[in-house]
Amino acid sequence: MTKVSYYSGETFPLEMHKVRIIQKLTLLPIEERLRAVEEAGYNTFLLENKDVFLDMLTDSGVNAMSDRQQAAMLLADDAYAGSATFTRLHAKLTEIFGKRYFLPAHQGRAAEHILCKAYITPGCTAVTNYHFTTWKAHVTELGGRVVELIRPEGLLVNSDNPFKGNFDVPRFEALVEEIGADKIPYVRMEAGTNLIGGQPFSLANLREVSQACRKHGVKLVMDASLLADNLHFIKTREAECADWEIADIARAMSDECDIVYFSARKLGFGRGGGIITDDEGVYKQLRGFVPMYEGFLTYGGMSVREMEAITVGLDETMDEDMINQGPQFISYLVKTLDEAGVPMVTPPGGLGAHVDASRFLDHVPQTQYPSAALASAVYLASGVRGMERGTMSEQREPDGTEPLADMELVRLAVPRRVFTLSQINYAIDRVRWLYDNRRLVGGLRWVEEPAILRFFYGRLEPIGDWQHELVAKFRQDFGQSL
Ligand SMILES: *Cc1c(COP(=O)(O)O)cnc(C)c1O
């Protein structure tokens, strides 16, 4: 990594790339933002991008490509079967992960679909460090149960534990004792654990998990969608790996796992995904699902142009200067807001900064969706679109009861290589204003609540008239400016 220190003694992130293509943004007046969020049913997923200033909804499929990726896209070899583009992507994956077989899929959840179709049976127990929404939906749809064995510190909003994504091996041993290893189709380790704030696990922990899995004959699957961030954190936080190349860390992680799957909407700065394994039996077991659900075995629903971009993007992921911008910006965002007293998930993780909505809006009960209310309020205050990651992202039980989320968070995602530091500073400024006016923000209730993955397209409305009070206060403080 390129290490730079500063004469002033200050530290701030410094991008090791320059911007060569730009897209103009617009910042609407707050009254227009109010109209937009009302039309969107107070669900930031339903906002139109033209009404958004900084899109911090997600890091999925919105990472900036490099000149080398764009150039490679022109060289794509279009063929239904056996394209040279697929061969290049396959070879790059084998080079990085050291596994021979690659099953392409159109995105991460499609890889999850295939893995669940093959291994989840009614009554089984799928074990993970922590669930991800789409994976859990596939497991439960197929009659399986999800058990999360994150270590207790993973669920603390504030901690100085550098690896909050670590898996609790003793609890896994107890679970095997209780239900038997044959009830557990696989253990899924999610790199850069998304829903608890993009928190990594350590290589040492992965090794312990792998040892336990081998002992009991349980497959170990890694969700590598957020691997880039996890690699950066292992390199910067795990003493053993401080002098390792990123590629060596990636290989060591892969070596512990039977199956690796990923969303290339995150990993590889492209759009697509797939499953990698070195086990011929696994490959043959999964293979039939690819032409059935995704496309032929040499594209799996991806365009050849995207596959070329992913191949180069994966190569860039092995360059620390290319993957540290996201985590460094996030760290700056978290630390600055934390120092200003705004409750944040610490330590900073990957993929985005996470605001603790349960403390930010401690006057709004979980049944009134404080995370969703805060995400709407952030948009109103700034034109920044974040994402609800709390109770609204949960799903009702079959009997209609509503599980309350372990954490109520609003994620301000930092798409990789996209924003400038001044844009990050703008977001910080507006979140600070909102924090000082947090008592004005109230809860939300459903207008239309879908049964499956309700957070994506459900519609809500404010309880009371807090949105107008917030707009009035904004005008009082900012005058007629934006
Ligand atoms: C985004 C994500 C997925 C799903 O990937 P898509 O490409 O959006 O379908 C799966 N797992 C994790 C950890 C993710 O962050």
The ligand as an SDF file (V2000), in Angstrom:
LIG
                    3D

 15 15  0  0  0  0  0  0  0  0999 V2000
  -25.2910   -8.0270   -1.7560 C   0  0  0  0  0  0  0  0  0  0  0  0
  -25.0210   -9.2520   -1.0470 C   0  0  0  0  0  0  0  0  0  0  0  0
  -25.5630  -10.4620   -1.4930 C   0  0  0  0  0  0  0  0  0  0  0  0
  -26.5060  -10.5450   -2.6680 C   0  0  0  0  0  0  0  0  0  0  0  0
  -25.8980  -10.1410   -3.8400 O   0  0  0  0  0  0  0  0  0  0  0  0
  -26.7450   -9.5150   -5.0530 P   0  0  0  0  0  0  0  0  0  0  0  0
  -25.7680   -9.4230   -6.1650 O   0  0  0  0  0  0  0  0  0  0  0  0
  -27.2500   -8.1840   -4.6010 O   0  0  0  0  0  0  0  0  0  0  0  0
  -27.8600  -10.4510   -5.3370 O   0  0  0  0  0  0  0  0  0  0  0  0
  -25.2350  -11.5920   -0.7850 C   0  0  0  0  0  0  0  0  0  0  0  0
  -24.4330  -11.5500    0.2900 N   0  0  0  0  0  0  0  0  0  0  0  0
  -23.8950  -10.4060    0.7330 C   0  0  0  0  0  0  0  0  0  0  0  0
  -22.9840  -10.4290    1.8960 C   0  0  0  0  0  0  0  0  0  0  0  0
  -24.1620   -9.2250    0.0860 C   0  0  0  0  0  0  0  0  0  0  0  0
  -23.6330   -8.0860    0.5600 O   0  0  0  0  0  0  0  0  0  0  0  0
  1  2  1  0
  2  3  1  0
  2 14  2  0
  3  4  1  0
  3 10  2  0
  4  5  1  0
  5  6  1  0
  6  7  2  0
  6  8  1  0
  6  9  1  0
 10 11  1  0
 11 12  2  0
 12 13  1  0
 12 14  1  0
 14 15  1  0
M  END
$$$$
